[in-house]
Amino acid sequence: MRDFVSSFDYIQGYCEWLLSRHIECDVFRSILETDTHLFQAKMKASDINHLLHIPFVEEVKRISDTYIDRTHIVFIPGFNKESVFQMDELESNGYCIYNIRDYFHLSDLSFYDPFDAFFHAMNQADKWPGALIFNEHERIFVPIHNDADLAAFKQYIEWGYDLFQIYDVYEDDSYFVHISDTHFGGKNKTEQGLERLYSSLDHIVPLLKSNQPLKFLITGDLMELPNRKNMYIAHDFMIDLKKNYKADVTFILGNHDVIVHGFNFGRMQKSKVIAYLLGENIKVLEDEKIILVKMDTTSEGNLARGKVGQRQLDEIDDELSVIDHIEDYTIIVMLHHHVYPITKAQFIKTQWHEKTFINNIVETSKVLVDAPLLIQWLKKHHIQYVVHGHKHLPFFRKEDGIYYIGAGSATGGLKESKSRYISYNLLKYNLKQKRMTTCMIFYDDKAKAERQRVEVYLFRGDDNESGNE
């Protein structure tokens, strides 16, 4: 309905598409351009019934009923002209077939309100081109990389095989939900944002197919201030994640988790209530052959500045040295502060105060002061993945073979116009290839006034740095 009431051109284009598939739409075609001036953004189908005195709802239901029991195949291209595979858009053995005719650019991978079936295509974007197959109850994505793959696919359709059984392969996939900066107990109430986060996760998590338990990576600032009340809220939050999603949870501290107020002279203001949070520097996920390195970047607390320090790196080196066959493991580094400057997503406007001299000084005070030391250590250990929080802005960057992935605020700290977005990242790891393959960044408006936005980034093995990678 959002698209239908957006413009008269959309209605005309939709009618043409329906007619090309031999589906009558006389009621839709009766709508005039002058009628669309009366439409509003949040109109329901029943509103158009009353406004125009036409059986609009009945038409929508009739067209919906035409498709409800069908199985659909959408051919999705890759990222160059040679990656466009198509079939005739005719029904074949009960399948409805569609083609996306233009190939994607990596920078195109940003979507509004993707429906459940298309989520599976986005989640497999590293395997494009291919075919998305779905019906009311099932959905899979089938990679098609050459003419032989396409010929085999057509043959299975011709023979009447069950495509869902043939292509339902996911045993190599493992998932990490990366969240950060919940700031429980802050002035900006987090209850609404937390409710929106749970709602989004409740929708997404059941769509993830994996034999491995879900993993949550939390990169700091669970609390606004480290007092006992906020500690209990943060603790309950992590228990809920474990229980509700049958997940493993790993977290580190942020500057707000250890600093009571303002300047941290002599490190005297760290609260005792966070002592129980301190633990090991590394965590080994043996089934996935993954090592999580948990770095504390809160030692330099003044003005939210972060620091790793040589002593901590030496301690981590000692812990890593006792792991047998460490070359068989993938290492993921977790830290709170960002290593490189953070930039906003294109759809988020830069505010006037973000361009000021004073703001530049403040932003400089938030970076990791010994970033060059950390980068050198990462290269020494051939580490490819670093996840962090701190800035409340989602971020994805590849620099010198290392991916830096930042999470926004999971309870909502990113404001655009009248909306305040919560955001989190979903990382897919391929167990067989021993590498990350996709990162999806979810933006959800706390008030549900705006559509969900999902950006897809690919972890690629080549040196091409353009687009969403």
TITI-616990 format. One record per residue (C-alpha): x negated, y negated, z; residue number from 1. Coordinates in nm, 4 decimals. Last residue first. Example, Ala and Ser with C-alpha at 12.3 -4.5 7.8 and 13.67 -1.06 7.14 Angstrom:
<nodes>
xx,yy,zz,resi
-1.3670,0.1060,0.7140,2
-1.2300,0.4500,0.7800,1
</nodes>
This chain:
<nodes>
xx,yy,zz,resi
-3.2425,0.3959,0.0817,469
-2.9309,0.2052,-0.0225,468
-3.0691,0.0198,-0.3226,467
-3.4299,0.0038,-0.4329,466
-3.7280,0.1640,-0.2599,465
-3.8160,0.4264,-0.5189,464
-4.1197,0.6067,-0.3793,463
-3.9644,0.9523,-0.3958,462
-3.8548,1.1882,-0.1176,461
-3.5214,1.0251,-0.0513,460
-3.3302,0.9671,0.2694,459
-3.0043,0.8347,0.1326,458
-2.7861,0.5592,0.2713,457
-2.4062,0.5491,0.2826,456
-2.2096,0.2488,0.4077,455
-1.8663,0.3033,0.5584,454
-1.6101,0.0282,0.6192,453
-1.2945,0.0799,0.8198,452
-1.0188,-0.1539,0.7146,451
-0.9632,-0.4797,0.8974,450
-0.7086,-0.5766,1.1644,449
-0.7754,-0.2569,1.3576,448
-0.8328,-0.4714,1.6706,447
-1.1736,-0.3183,1.7404,446
-1.2664,-0.3264,1.3699,445
-1.4557,-0.0115,1.2752,444
-1.7902,-0.0157,1.0930,443
-1.9423,0.3269,1.0249,442
-2.2997,0.3664,0.8991,441
-2.3609,0.6928,0.7134,440
-2.7139,0.8288,0.6950,439
-2.7932,1.1115,0.4551,438
-3.0675,1.3719,0.3970,437
-3.2828,1.4001,0.7081,436
-3.5600,1.6567,0.6735,435
-3.6579,2.0137,0.7530,434
-3.5612,2.1429,0.4049,433
-3.3886,2.4488,0.5508,432
-3.2486,2.2696,0.8541,431
-3.1043,1.9792,0.6547,430
-3.0317,1.6869,0.8880,429
-2.7272,1.4624,0.8532,428
-2.7277,1.1300,1.0377,427
-2.4081,0.9544,1.1450,426
-2.4513,0.5944,1.2575,425
-2.2403,0.3780,1.4879,424
-2.0445,0.0555,1.4689,423
-1.7931,-0.1470,1.6653,422
-1.6769,-0.4474,1.4725,421
-1.5278,-0.7733,1.5916,420
-1.2873,-0.9229,1.3407,419
-1.1468,-1.2735,1.3129,418
-1.4239,-1.3960,1.0816,417
-1.7117,-1.1511,1.1257,416
-1.8310,-1.0528,1.4719,415
-2.0730,-0.7725,1.5553,414
-2.0771,-0.6868,1.9261,413
-1.8291,-0.4049,1.9450,412
-1.8291,-0.0996,2.1698,411
-2.0815,0.1115,1.9770,410
-2.3044,-0.1912,1.9242,409
-2.5109,-0.1589,1.6088,408
-2.7526,0.1248,1.5430,407
-3.0942,0.0830,1.3819,406
-3.2618,0.3358,1.1536,405
-3.6308,0.2949,1.0655,404
-3.7476,0.5421,0.8011,403
-4.1236,0.5934,0.7646,402
-4.2958,0.6491,0.4286,401
-4.4770,0.3169,0.4327,400
-4.1556,0.1288,0.5178,399
-3.8060,0.2672,0.4663,398
-3.5249,0.0601,0.6126,397
-3.1763,0.1161,0.7507,396
-3.0127,-0.1246,0.9970,395
-2.6904,-0.1514,1.1932,394
-2.6827,-0.4757,1.3923,393
-2.6340,-0.4953,1.7694,392
-2.9992,-0.6132,1.7989,391
-3.1099,-0.3657,2.0690,390
-3.0786,-0.0275,1.8940,389
-3.3401,0.2212,1.7752,388
-3.4017,0.5314,1.5649,387
-3.7425,0.6185,1.4135,386
-3.7847,0.8927,1.1536,385
-4.0838,0.9860,0.9353,384
-4.3532,1.0839,1.1860,383
-4.6856,1.1880,1.0309,382
-4.8500,1.1912,1.3767,381
-5.1176,0.9353,1.2843,380
-4.8606,0.7360,1.0878,379
-4.6367,0.7012,1.3927,378
-4.9348,0.6015,1.6098,377
-5.0352,0.3248,1.3648,376
-4.6757,0.2004,1.3583,375
-4.6697,0.1965,1.7403,374
-4.9862,-0.0123,1.7642,373
-4.8601,-0.2531,1.4971,372
-4.5269,-0.2898,1.6888,371
-4.7017,-0.4062,2.0046,370
-4.4653,-0.6944,2.0832,369
-4.1498,-0.5053,1.9947,368
-3.9115,-0.7814,1.8908,367
-3.6696,-0.9787,2.1077,366
-3.8832,-1.2897,2.1669,365
-3.9038,-1.3523,1.7927,364
-3.5233,-1.3696,1.7862,363
-3.5281,-1.6383,2.0529,362
-3.7837,-1.8461,1.8607,361
-3.5848,-1.8102,1.5374,360
-3.2686,-1.9129,1.7244,359
-3.4414,-2.2303,1.8417,358
-3.5416,-2.3187,1.4850,357
-3.1841,-2.2818,1.3607,356
-3.0565,-2.0457,1.0922,355
-2.8672,-1.8133,1.3270,354
-2.6727,-2.1113,1.4602,353
-2.4918,-2.1492,1.1268,352
-2.3605,-1.7907,1.1289,351
-2.4795,-1.5441,0.8645,350
-2.1836,-1.3688,0.7051,349
-2.1354,-0.9932,0.7335,348
-2.0496,-0.8381,0.3960,347
-2.4166,-0.8155,0.2975,346
-2.5146,-0.6084,0.5993,345
-2.7257,-0.8102,0.8395,344
-3.1048,-0.8144,0.8510,343
-3.3306,-0.6911,1.1323,342
-3.6997,-0.7776,1.1587,341
-3.9223,-0.4690,1.1954,340
-4.0048,-0.2520,1.4994,339
-3.6717,-0.2840,1.6777,338
-3.6372,-0.2411,2.0513,337
-3.4619,0.0579,2.2094,336
-3.6762,0.3549,2.1199,335
-3.6119,0.7093,1.9945,334
-3.8738,0.8831,1.7809,333
-3.7720,1.1841,1.5735,332
-4.0309,1.4588,1.5175,331
-3.9651,1.7453,1.2769,330
-4.1206,2.0704,1.3955,329
-4.3224,2.3411,1.2169,328
-4.6449,2.1363,1.2467,327
-4.6043,2.1628,1.6239,326
-4.7171,2.5236,1.5994,325
-4.7325,2.5605,1.9779,324
-4.6273,2.2589,2.1828,323
-4.8926,2.1753,2.4446,322
-5.0359,1.8792,2.2499,321
-4.6989,1.7043,2.2301,320
-4.6943,1.6424,2.6053,319
-5.0468,1.5001,2.6087,318
-4.9747,1.2794,2.3083,317
-4.6665,1.1484,2.4881,316
-4.8822,1.0467,2.7842,315
-5.1313,0.8765,2.5511,314
-4.8491,0.6845,2.3833,313
-4.7255,0.5722,2.7253,312
-5.0704,0.4451,2.8211,311
-5.1124,0.2626,2.4910,310
-4.8084,0.0429,2.5505,309
-4.4549,0.0598,2.4143,308
-4.3429,-0.3003,2.4507,307
-4.0111,-0.4810,2.4306,306
-3.9005,-0.8414,2.4676,305
-3.5511,-0.9049,2.6046,304
-3.6386,-1.2561,2.7208,303
-3.9010,-1.1220,2.9624,302
-3.8703,-0.7462,3.0068,301
-4.2095,-0.6135,2.8982,300
-4.1854,-0.2549,3.0313,299
-3.8548,-0.1977,2.8520,298
-3.9840,-0.0053,2.5488,297
-3.9521,0.3417,2.7054,296
-4.0034,0.6013,2.4342,295
-3.8045,0.9229,2.4102,294
-3.9678,1.1517,2.1519,293
-3.7094,1.3986,2.0213,292
-3.8708,1.7129,1.8797,291
-3.6781,1.9104,1.6194,290
-3.7097,2.2800,1.5317,289
-3.3312,2.3015,1.4820,288
-3.2837,2.5905,1.7241,287
-3.5627,2.4654,1.9523,286
-3.4327,2.1175,2.0150,285
-3.7316,1.9913,2.2138,284
-3.7083,1.6833,2.4346,283
-4.0020,1.4483,2.4873,282
-4.0939,1.1777,2.7348,281
-3.9272,1.3590,3.0240,280
-3.7088,1.1898,3.2781,279
-3.5967,0.8555,3.4167,278
-3.2230,0.8234,3.4587,277
-3.2264,0.8982,3.8312,276
-3.4309,0.5834,3.8885,275
-3.1568,0.3701,3.7353,274
-3.0013,0.2802,4.0719,273
-3.3285,0.1365,4.1974,272
-3.2841,-0.1781,3.9925,271
-3.5734,-0.3310,3.8083,270
-3.6147,-0.6881,3.9264,269
-3.9786,-0.6730,4.0361,268
-4.1364,-0.6120,3.6945,267
-4.4029,-0.8699,3.7878,266
-4.1810,-1.1476,3.6601,265
-3.8721,-1.0084,3.4866,264
-3.7070,-1.3184,3.3449,263
-3.3303,-1.3269,3.2990,262
-3.1104,-1.1168,3.5250,261
-3.0887,-0.7610,3.6597,260
-3.3304,-0.5896,3.4253,259
-3.3395,-0.2106,3.3877,258
-3.0389,-0.1052,3.1803,257
-3.0206,-0.4426,3.0062,256
-3.3699,-0.3867,2.8583,255
-3.2692,-0.0543,2.7091,254
-3.3012,0.2963,2.8485,253
-3.3137,0.6247,2.6578,252
-3.0486,0.8821,2.5786,251
-3.0022,1.2414,2.4628,250
-2.6592,1.4075,2.4533,249
-2.5810,1.7613,2.3317,248
-2.2273,1.8004,2.2076,247
-1.9145,2.0015,2.2697,246
-1.7271,1.7002,2.1268,245
-1.4963,1.6205,2.4172,244
-1.7144,1.7670,2.6925,243
-2.0580,1.6365,2.5987,242
-1.9267,1.2966,2.4901,241
-1.7142,1.2718,2.8049,240
-2.0169,1.3488,3.0239,239
-2.2052,1.0690,2.8472,238
-1.9270,0.8214,2.9196,237
-1.8986,0.9375,3.2807,236
-2.2683,0.8599,3.3345,235
-2.2361,0.5178,3.1735,234
-1.9376,0.4320,3.3960,233
-2.1231,0.5630,3.7037,232
-2.4257,0.3490,3.6220,231
-2.2023,0.0477,3.5700,230
-2.0687,0.0800,3.9244,229
-2.4155,0.1359,4.0758,228
-2.5724,-0.1710,3.9215,227
-2.8057,-0.1859,3.6245,226
-2.6533,-0.4801,3.4351,225
-2.4898,-0.4770,3.0917,224
-2.5050,-0.0993,3.0866,223
-2.5691,0.1579,2.8115,222
-2.8349,-0.0750,2.6813,221
-3.0351,0.2049,2.5205,220
-3.0798,0.4191,2.2127,219
-2.8141,0.6865,2.2519,218
-2.8689,0.9936,2.0314,217
-2.5691,1.2270,2.0269,216
-2.6094,1.5802,1.8902,215
-2.3329,1.8007,1.7481,214
-2.3770,2.1709,1.8066,213
-2.5187,2.3740,1.5155,212
-2.3183,2.5989,1.2834,211
-2.2080,2.2933,1.0895,210
-1.9096,2.1489,0.9075,209
-1.8325,1.7924,1.0100,208
-1.4705,1.6901,0.9426,207
-1.3672,1.7568,1.3039,206
-1.6217,1.4893,1.4124,205
-1.4815,1.2090,1.1950,204
-1.1301,1.1495,1.3313,203
-1.2016,1.1972,1.6992,202
-1.5185,0.9928,1.6477,201
-1.3182,0.6967,1.5154,200
-1.0618,0.7134,1.7951,199
-1.3366,0.7511,2.0561,198
-1.5123,0.4424,1.9218,197
-1.1881,0.2430,1.9093,196
-1.1143,0.3270,2.2739,195
-1.4687,0.2278,2.3657,194
-1.4254,-0.1046,2.1862,193
-1.1000,-0.1758,2.3672,192
-1.2532,-0.0882,2.7042,191
-1.5728,-0.2885,2.6443,190
-1.4590,-0.6197,2.7878,189
-1.6933,-0.8978,2.6827,188
-1.8341,-1.0036,3.0180,187
-2.0338,-0.6820,3.0431,186
-1.9662,-0.3806,3.2644,185
-2.0663,-0.1221,3.0071,184
-2.3105,-0.2694,2.7556,183
-2.2394,-0.0098,2.4811,182
-2.5686,-0.0954,2.3123,181
-2.6362,0.2159,2.1063,180
-2.4972,0.5056,1.9073,179
-2.6583,0.7607,1.6750,178
-2.4402,1.0618,1.5981,177
-2.6707,1.3455,1.4894,176
-2.5568,1.6290,1.2632,175
-2.6952,1.9656,1.1469,174
-2.6508,2.1118,0.7995,173
-2.8149,2.4335,0.6733,172
-2.5080,2.6528,0.7313,171
-2.2923,2.4332,0.5047,170
-2.1886,2.6405,0.2038,169
-1.8223,2.6535,0.0998,168
-1.8863,2.6927,-0.2737,167
-1.7470,3.0350,-0.3554,166
-1.4777,3.0441,-0.0877,165
-1.3287,2.7038,-0.1673,164
-1.3527,2.7735,-0.5414,163
-1.1126,3.0676,-0.5151,162
-1.1593,3.2372,-0.8528,161
-0.9009,3.2008,-1.1291,160
-1.1244,3.3322,-1.4068,159
-1.0993,3.0054,-1.5960,158
-1.1807,2.8029,-1.2845,157
-1.4844,3.0197,-1.2123,156
-1.5956,2.9793,-1.5731,155
-1.5669,2.6017,-1.5568,154
-1.8000,2.5942,-1.2551,153
-2.0467,2.8281,-1.4247,152
-2.0555,2.6031,-1.7320,151
-2.1035,2.2939,-1.5144,150
-2.3954,2.4486,-1.3262,149
-2.5515,2.5550,-1.6588,148
-2.5072,2.2047,-1.7990,147
-2.7140,2.0564,-1.5183,146
-2.6984,1.9100,-1.1677,145
-2.3517,2.0027,-1.0458,144
-2.3301,1.9967,-0.6647,143
-1.9935,2.1245,-0.5314,142
-1.8194,1.9315,-0.2521,141
-1.5548,2.0958,-0.0353,140
-1.2042,2.0220,0.0896,139
-0.9242,2.2221,0.2475,138
-0.5764,2.1603,0.3947,137
-0.3790,1.9259,0.1673,136
-0.5943,2.0013,-0.1336,135
-0.9546,1.9244,-0.2157,134
-1.2411,1.9746,-0.4586,133
-1.5099,1.7078,-0.4976,132
-1.7264,1.7873,-0.7978,131
-2.0925,1.7109,-0.8460,130
-2.3585,1.4526,-0.9135,129
-2.4636,1.4053,-0.6330,128
-2.6475,1.6203,-0.3775,127
-2.7777,1.3396,-0.1522,126
-2.4236,1.2014,-0.1538,125
-2.3059,1.5107,0.0345,124
-2.1499,1.3240,0.3274,123
-1.9983,1.0784,0.0839,122
-1.8300,1.3655,-0.1015,121
-1.7019,1.5177,0.2208,120
-1.5666,1.1794,0.3307,119
-1.3760,1.1738,0.0016,118
-1.1454,1.4422,0.1371,117
-1.0673,1.2490,0.4529,116
-0.9790,0.9206,0.2826,115
-1.2439,0.6521,0.2586,114
-1.1130,0.3318,0.4187,113
-1.3464,0.0863,0.2449,112
-1.6635,0.2161,0.0822,111
-2.0259,0.1128,0.0432,110
-2.2499,0.3270,-0.1747,109
-2.2834,0.0821,-0.4610,108
-2.6413,-0.0188,-0.3692,107
-2.7614,0.3257,-0.4745,106
-2.6145,0.2599,-0.8174,105
-2.3345,0.4890,-0.9218,104
-2.2576,0.6388,-1.2629,103
-1.9533,0.5274,-1.4580,102
-1.6830,0.7744,-1.5631,101
-1.5335,0.8881,-1.2348,100
-1.3417,1.1834,-1.3720,99
-1.0197,1.3507,-1.2644,98
-0.8860,1.7090,-1.2786,97
-0.5641,1.8462,-1.1301,96
-0.6110,2.2195,-1.0695,95
-0.3315,2.4755,-1.1203,94
-0.5188,2.6970,-1.3642,93
-0.6319,2.3917,-1.5606,92
-0.4389,2.0666,-1.5505,91
-0.5836,1.8137,-1.7860,90
-0.8411,1.5421,-1.7409,89
-1.0924,1.7063,-1.9729,88
-1.4083,1.7816,-1.7799,87
-1.6952,1.5527,-1.6881,86
-2.0608,1.5441,-1.5859,85
-2.2348,1.2055,-1.5462,84
-2.5901,1.2491,-1.4174,83
-2.7746,1.1617,-1.7373,82
-2.6609,0.8007,-1.7161,81
-2.8226,0.7526,-1.3749,80
-2.7308,0.7604,-1.0066,79
-2.5029,1.0611,-0.9725,78
-2.1521,1.1090,-1.1063,77
-1.8484,1.2332,-0.9127,76
-1.6073,1.4707,-1.0856,75
-1.2825,1.4793,-0.8878,74
-1.1047,1.8159,-0.8656,73
-0.7593,1.8322,-0.7073,72
-0.5608,2.1234,-0.5681,71
-0.1879,2.0680,-0.5926,70
0.0833,2.1131,-0.3307,69
0.1275,1.7444,-0.2444,68
0.0798,1.6098,-0.5956,67
0.4288,1.5762,-0.7431,66
0.5683,1.5253,-0.3928,65
0.3636,1.2060,-0.3684,64
0.5097,1.0787,-0.6950,63
0.8635,1.1457,-0.5698,62
0.7858,0.9927,-0.2296,61
0.6508,0.6716,-0.3810,60
0.9530,0.6433,-0.6101,59
1.1959,0.6958,-0.3202,58
1.0196,0.4293,-0.1170,57
1.0491,0.1784,-0.4047,56
1.4238,0.2267,-0.4550,55
1.4709,-0.1416,-0.5604,54
1.6322,-0.4317,-0.3755,53
1.3229,-0.6516,-0.4202,52
1.2620,-0.7508,-0.0553,51
1.4471,-0.4652,0.1118,50
1.2780,-0.1843,-0.0811,49
0.9490,-0.3778,-0.0747,48
0.9581,-0.3754,0.3063,47
1.0224,0.0016,0.3055,46
0.6881,0.0563,0.1304,45
0.5118,-0.1262,0.4116,44
0.3660,-0.4744,0.3778,43
0.0437,-0.5588,0.5584,42
-0.1107,-0.7885,0.2978,41
0.2016,-0.9791,0.1993,40
0.4016,-0.9648,-0.1227,39
0.6256,-1.2534,-0.2319,38
0.3914,-1.3643,-0.5118,37
0.4142,-1.0037,-0.6372,36
0.7710,-1.0608,-0.7519,35
0.6606,-1.3331,-0.9984,34
0.4377,-1.0738,-1.1675,33
0.7408,-0.8550,-1.2229,32
0.8155,-0.5128,-1.0687,31
1.0182,-0.2951,-1.3067,30
0.7128,-0.0869,-1.3901,29
0.6941,0.0424,-1.0330,28
1.0577,0.1539,-1.0509,27
1.0086,0.3211,-1.3913,26
0.7134,0.5294,-1.2755,25
0.7172,0.8404,-1.4949,24
0.4247,1.0803,-1.4603,23
0.2817,1.2034,-1.7920,22
-0.0812,1.1772,-1.6753,21
-0.1442,0.8754,-1.8981,20
0.1797,0.7356,-1.7547,19
0.0374,0.7470,-1.4027,18
-0.2815,0.5658,-1.5090,17
-0.0883,0.2984,-1.6938,16
0.1313,0.2452,-1.3878,15
-0.1755,0.2092,-1.1658,14
-0.3295,-0.0463,-1.3996,13
-0.0107,-0.2506,-1.4048,12
0.0191,-0.2421,-1.0268,11
-0.3465,-0.3397,-0.9871,10
-0.3071,-0.6313,-1.2269,9
-0.0103,-0.7562,-1.0236,8
-0.2388,-0.7958,-0.7251,7
-0.3115,-0.6867,-0.3649,6
0.0319,-0.5413,-0.2870,5
-0.0558,-0.2021,-0.4352,4
-0.4059,-0.1961,-0.2902,3
-0.2910,-0.2364,0.0696,2
0.0000,0.0000,0.0000,1
</nodes>
